[in-house]
Structure formats: C-alpha cells, structure tokens
Amino acid sequence: MILVADSGSTKCDWMFSGITPVPRHFESAGLNPFFMKKEQIVREVKKTFKDITVEKFTKLFFYGSGCSTDENKEHIRVALSEVFTKAEIFVAHDMDASAIATCGNKEGIACILGTGSNACYWSGKGLLPQIPKFGLGYILGDEGSGMHMGKLLLKAYFYNEMPINIRLYFDNTFPDKEDIIKSIYNKPNPNVYMASFAKFLAENVNFKYIESIVLTAFREFFATHIVKYGKHKSVPVHFVGSIAFIFQPQLHQVAKEFKVNIGNIIKQPIHNLFEYHLKHHSAN
C-alpha cells in the first residue's frame, strides 16, 4: 500500500487509499529537518498514525521543505523508518512535489508560495539546475511567502508606518506587542509564527494599504526568482501553496505586470501527487 506525504514548515499532508477506493487525506504538523530533531519527528508521526496499522504500508513517498541536501533527506528517512518499519521510503524536496503536481510531463516553472517560498524550472522530466539550488530559507530568502508578508506587516507596525485606522485595528487584534517580539526571537520556528500574520492580511486585503504589502511581496518574488528564467514569458508559471491560493487576484496582477502567464494555482499538491504515484508505482 502506498503512502504519500507533502510537508511544509507549518503542516504536512498525508494521503493513502485503504479498504475503500476513496483516498484518505489528513494532516499533521510540518516535518522540517532544519527545525526538528529525529525524536520530534517520530513523536509527531506516531501521534498522527496512532489509529492506523502502519505495517500495511509498503512504499512511502515523502516530499518536504528543507529536504534539499542528502543529510537532511537521510535525517527524515531515518526518523520515518522508525515508524514505517515495513515500508520502502523515498525522500525528496517539496519543489519536486510542486513541479510534479502542477507541470506533470510538460515544461514549465513551478513555484511554492506558502509559509516559505521557492521556484524551479521543470523540464517535463525533472528539475533543471538552479542557483541557489533550493532557495535561501527564511532569513535570507522566502520572498513572497507568508513569512515575508508577516515580516513586512510587523515592520510597518513597529516602525509606525501604518495608516492610523489599520494600526488601531492591529492594536485591537494583537494587544500584547511584547509577546510578538518574544515569539519571534525566543521561540522555535519564527518563520511559522511570522507567517501566521498572513491571516490578518487576508482578512483585511480590501484595504489598499494591506493589499500594497501583498503586492510588494509578490513583486519581490517575481523579480528575484521568476525573471531569472529566460523562458518566463513563454512557458506557464504554476503555483502551489496557501498564500498563492488565498491572494490569487494580487498574484494575477503582479504576473500581468511581469508579462508572465500563470498556469495552475493549487492550494495543496497532495491529491495530484497521490494520483501520480498510484499511476507510476505498484502498491504491492
């Protein structure tokens, strides 16, 4: 039986088909090797699968944020092997998942816009070399992501750059400003915490100032990543992730500015991934 997983920093989607032909889809916390020790990964996965007979799985295809090096892939594989003891485990980067889910066997540019961000060029058969190979992470990169938008929002607030009406609403929504700073600098996964402020942006995107933050983040993503590919005006550019899905009008606006043709926008690639592996790999 095949199990497929697609993990970002915030959450991980799992899918498999059991006795019934309808696939089962559920979520766990994100499993990122940059932020989680083996014991944490094992504990989270065991909790997620506590009511499922894991020995039935013969193949596990795991795509994850942070799985950009052989060391990080092995870190995830070893942890998963402690839970799925009967399964052959394959680990790849979440860029592979995004490209397979959106491009299929056709040439194109695949992008992730969720908690973090990334982009790759897909030949129709595999990823083409890029520099940096898989982005720079939330400190140096992640342009256009939920983290990036949250960071822009928080900077505007603390630098007193917000219009007064937005500032008052922000004050009412987040009364403890000291806790914000502590959560960024003293708690684990600050990228996930900053990305959580994208919800405030989504709820108030009809305000021009709020929309300008979203547009600024997307423009930086396009300028930093998309235009670096010579064919960005001639092949479709696809997106996966909650940020791309939620802010589709703004994403289309920026794409038009850069003369880019948007292809698919998918919130969760897990369904397409699962169908791909059902088609190409035996469940025995």
C-alpha positions as CSV (number, residue, x, y, z in Angstrom):
1,M,0.0,0.0,0.0
2,I,1.3,3.4,-1.0
3,L,1.5,6.4,1.4
4,V,2.3,9.9,0.0
5,A,3.3,12.9,2.1
6,D,3.9,16.6,1.2
7,S,5.3,18.7,4.1
8,G,5.9,22.4,4.5
9,S,7.1,24.0,7.7
10,T,3.6,24.6,9.0
11,K,1.8,21.4,8.1
12,C,2.2,18.0,6.4
13,D,-0.5,16.5,4.1
14,W,-0.7,12.6,4.1
15,M,-2.8,10.5,1.7
16,F,-3.3,6.8,1.1
17,S,-6.1,4.5,-0.1
18,G,-7.3,1.8,2.3
19,I,-10.1,-0.7,2.0
20,T,-12.4,1.8,0.1
21,P,-11.3,3.3,-3.2
22,V,-11.7,6.8,-1.8
23,P,-8.3,8.1,-0.6
24,R,-7.8,9.1,3.0
25,H,-6.4,12.6,3.5
26,F,-5.3,14.0,6.8
27,E,-2.8,16.5,8.2
28,S,-0.1,16.6,10.8
29,A,2.3,19.3,11.9
30,G,5.0,20.2,9.4
31,L,8.1,18.0,9.4
32,N,11.1,20.1,8.6
33,P,14.6,18.7,9.2
34,F,16.1,22.1,9.8
35,F,13.9,22.7,12.8
36,M,13.1,19.2,14.2
37,K,15.2,16.5,15.8
38,K,14.6,12.9,14.9
39,E,12.7,12.3,18.2
40,Q,10.3,15.1,17.5
41,I,9.6,13.8,14.0
42,V,9.0,10.3,15.3
43,R,6.7,11.5,18.1
44,E,4.6,13.6,15.7
45,V,4.2,10.8,13.1
46,K,3.3,8.3,15.7
47,K,0.7,10.6,17.1
48,T,-0.7,11.1,13.6
49,F,-0.9,7.4,12.8
50,K,-1.9,6.1,16.2
51,D,-5.1,4.6,14.9
52,I,-3.7,3.2,11.7
53,T,-1.8,-0.1,11.1
54,V,1.4,1.3,9.7
55,E,2.8,-2.1,8.8
56,K,0.4,-2.2,5.8
57,F,2.4,0.5,4.0
58,T,5.0,-0.9,1.6
59,K,6.1,2.4,0.0
60,L,6.3,5.9,1.4
61,F,7.0,8.9,-0.8
62,F,7.8,11.9,1.3
63,Y,8.3,15.4,-0.2
64,G,9.4,18.0,2.3
65,S,10.5,21.6,2.9
66,G,14.1,21.5,4.0
67,C,14.9,18.2,2.2
68,S,17.5,20.0,0.0
69,T,20.6,18.0,1.0
70,D,21.4,14.3,1.3
71,E,22.0,14.9,5.0
72,N,18.5,16.4,5.6
73,K,16.9,13.7,3.4
74,E,18.5,11.0,5.5
75,H,17.5,12.7,8.7
76,I,13.9,12.5,7.6
77,R,14.2,9.0,6.2
78,V,15.7,7.6,9.4
79,A,13.0,9.1,11.6
80,L,10.2,7.8,9.3
81,S,11.8,4.3,9.2
82,E,11.3,4.1,13.0
83,V,7.5,4.3,12.4
84,F,7.0,2.7,9.0
85,T,9.2,-0.3,9.6
86,K,7.9,-2.3,6.6
87,A,8.0,0.5,4.0
88,E,10.5,1.4,1.4
89,I,11.0,5.1,2.0
90,F,11.7,7.7,-0.7
91,V,12.5,11.3,0.4
92,A,12.6,14.3,-2.0
93,H,12.4,18.1,-1.8
94,D,9.0,19.8,-1.9
95,M,10.0,21.5,-5.1
96,D,9.8,18.1,-6.8
97,A,6.3,17.8,-5.4
98,S,5.2,21.2,-6.7
99,A,6.6,20.5,-10.2
100,I,5.0,17.1,-10.5
101,A,1.7,18.3,-9.2
102,T,1.5,21.4,-11.5
103,C,3.6,20.7,-14.6
104,G,3.2,16.9,-14.9
105,N,5.2,15.9,-18.0
106,K,5.2,19.4,-19.6
107,E,7.9,22.1,-19.4
108,G,7.2,25.0,-17.0
109,I,8.2,27.0,-13.9
110,A,6.8,25.7,-10.6
111,C,6.6,27.9,-7.5
112,I,5.8,27.5,-3.9
113,L,4.1,30.3,-2.0
114,G,3.2,29.1,1.5
115,T,4.9,29.7,4.8
116,G,8.1,29.8,2.7
117,S,8.7,30.3,-1.0
118,N,10.7,28.7,-3.8
119,A,10.8,28.3,-7.5
120,C,12.2,25.8,-10.0
121,Y,12.4,25.1,-13.7
122,W,10.8,21.7,-14.7
123,S,11.9,20.1,-18.0
124,G,8.9,17.8,-18.1
125,K,11.0,15.0,-16.6
126,G,13.0,16.6,-13.8
127,L,14.3,19.8,-12.2
128,L,16.9,21.7,-14.1
129,P,20.0,23.1,-12.2
130,Q,19.4,26.4,-10.4
131,I,21.4,28.7,-8.2
132,P,20.8,28.7,-5.2
133,K,19.7,25.1,-5.6
134,F,16.7,25.3,-3.3
135,G,16.4,28.8,-2.0
136,L,18.0,30.6,0.9
137,G,15.4,30.0,3.6
138,Y,13.5,32.4,5.8
139,I,16.5,34.5,7.0
140,L,17.9,35.4,3.6
141,G,15.1,34.4,1.2
142,D,11.5,33.3,1.1
143,E,10.4,36.3,-0.9
144,G,6.6,36.5,-1.5
145,S,5.9,33.9,1.3
146,G,3.6,34.2,4.3
147,M,6.6,34.7,6.4
148,H,7.7,37.6,4.2
149,M,4.3,39.2,4.2
150,G,4.1,38.8,8.0
151,K,7.5,40.4,8.4
152,L,6.5,43.4,6.2
153,L,3.4,43.8,8.2
154,L,5.2,43.7,11.6
155,K,7.9,46.1,10.4
156,A,5.3,48.6,9.3
157,Y,3.6,48.4,12.7
158,F,6.7,48.7,14.9
159,Y,8.2,51.4,12.6
160,N,4.9,53.3,12.9
161,E,4.3,53.3,9.2
162,M,0.7,52.0,9.2
163,P,-2.3,54.3,8.5
164,I,-4.0,55.1,11.8
165,N,-7.1,53.0,11.0
166,I,-5.1,49.9,10.3
167,R,-2.9,50.5,13.3
168,L,-5.9,50.7,15.6
169,Y,-7.3,47.5,14.3
170,F,-3.9,45.8,14.6
171,D,-3.7,47.0,18.2
172,N,-7.1,45.6,19.0
173,T,-6.3,42.2,17.3
174,F,-2.8,41.8,18.8
175,P,-2.8,43.6,22.2
176,D,0.4,42.1,23.6
177,K,3.2,43.6,21.5
178,E,5.9,42.3,23.8
179,D,4.7,38.8,23.2
180,I,5.2,39.3,19.4
181,I,8.8,40.2,19.8
182,K,9.4,37.3,22.2
183,S,7.7,34.8,19.9
184,I,10.0,35.9,17.0
185,Y,13.3,35.9,18.8
186,N,12.9,33.4,21.7
187,K,10.6,30.6,20.5
188,P,11.1,27.9,17.9
189,N,10.0,28.2,14.2
190,P,9.9,32.0,14.0
191,N,9.1,31.6,10.2
192,V,5.9,29.8,11.0
193,Y,4.9,32.4,13.6
194,M,5.5,35.4,11.3
195,A,3.6,33.6,8.5
196,S,0.6,33.4,10.8
197,F,0.1,37.1,10.4
198,A,-0.9,36.4,6.7
199,K,-4.3,35.7,8.1
200,F,-4.6,39.3,9.2
201,L,-3.6,40.4,5.8
202,A,-6.1,38.1,4.1
203,E,-9.0,39.3,6.3
204,N,-8.1,43.0,5.5
205,V,-6.8,42.8,2.0
206,N,-9.6,45.1,0.7
207,F,-7.7,48.0,2.4
208,K,-5.3,49.5,-0.2
209,Y,-2.5,49.6,2.3
210,I,-2.8,46.0,3.3
211,E,-3.0,45.0,-0.4
212,S,0.1,47.0,-1.1
213,I,2.0,44.7,1.3
214,V,0.9,41.7,-0.5
215,L,1.8,43.2,-3.9
216,T,5.2,44.3,-2.7
217,A,6.0,40.7,-1.5
218,F,4.8,39.2,-4.8
219,R,6.8,41.7,-6.9
220,E,9.9,40.9,-5.0
221,F,9.3,37.2,-5.6
222,F,8.9,37.7,-9.3
223,A,11.9,40.0,-9.6
224,T,14.1,37.7,-7.6
225,H,13.1,34.3,-8.9
226,I,10.7,34.2,-11.9
227,V,12.5,36.6,-14.3
228,K,15.8,34.8,-13.7
229,Y,14.5,32.0,-16.0
230,G,14.9,33.0,-19.7
231,K,11.6,31.4,-20.7
232,H,9.5,33.0,-18.0
233,K,7.4,34.8,-20.7
234,S,7.0,31.7,-23.0
235,V,6.2,28.8,-20.5
236,P,3.4,28.7,-17.9
237,V,4.3,29.6,-14.3
238,H,2.5,27.4,-11.8
239,F,1.9,27.9,-8.1
240,V,1.2,25.8,-5.1
241,G,0.6,26.9,-1.5
242,S,-1.9,28.7,0.7
243,I,-0.5,32.2,0.0
244,A,-0.8,31.8,-3.8
245,F,-4.3,30.3,-3.4
246,I,-5.6,33.0,-1.0
247,F,-4.2,36.0,-2.8
248,Q,-4.9,35.0,-6.4
249,P,-6.2,38.4,-7.6
250,Q,-3.0,40.1,-6.4
251,L,-0.9,37.2,-7.8
252,H,-2.5,37.7,-11.3
253,Q,-2.0,41.4,-11.1
254,V,1.7,41.1,-10.5
255,A,2.1,38.4,-13.1
256,K,0.5,40.7,-15.6
257,E,3.0,43.4,-14.7
258,F,5.8,41.0,-15.4
259,K,4.2,39.6,-18.6
260,V,4.0,36.2,-17.1
261,N,1.4,33.6,-18.0
262,I,0.0,31.9,-14.9
263,G,-0.9,28.2,-15.3
264,N,-2.2,26.2,-12.3
265,I,-2.7,27.6,-8.8
266,I,-3.1,24.7,-6.4
267,K,-3.5,25.1,-2.6
268,Q,-2.4,21.5,-1.8
269,P,-0.4,19.3,-4.3
270,I,-1.1,16.1,-2.3
271,H,-4.0,14.9,-4.5
272,N,-2.1,15.3,-7.7
273,L,1.0,13.7,-6.1
274,F,-1.0,10.7,-4.9
275,E,-2.6,10.1,-8.3
276,Y,0.9,10.3,-9.9
277,H,2.3,7.6,-7.6
278,L,-0.7,5.4,-8.0
279,K,-0.2,5.5,-11.7
280,H,3.6,5.0,-11.7
281,H,4.3,2.8,-8.8
282,S,3.0,-0.6,-7.6
283,A,1.2,-0.6,-4.3
284,N,2.3,-4.2,-3.6
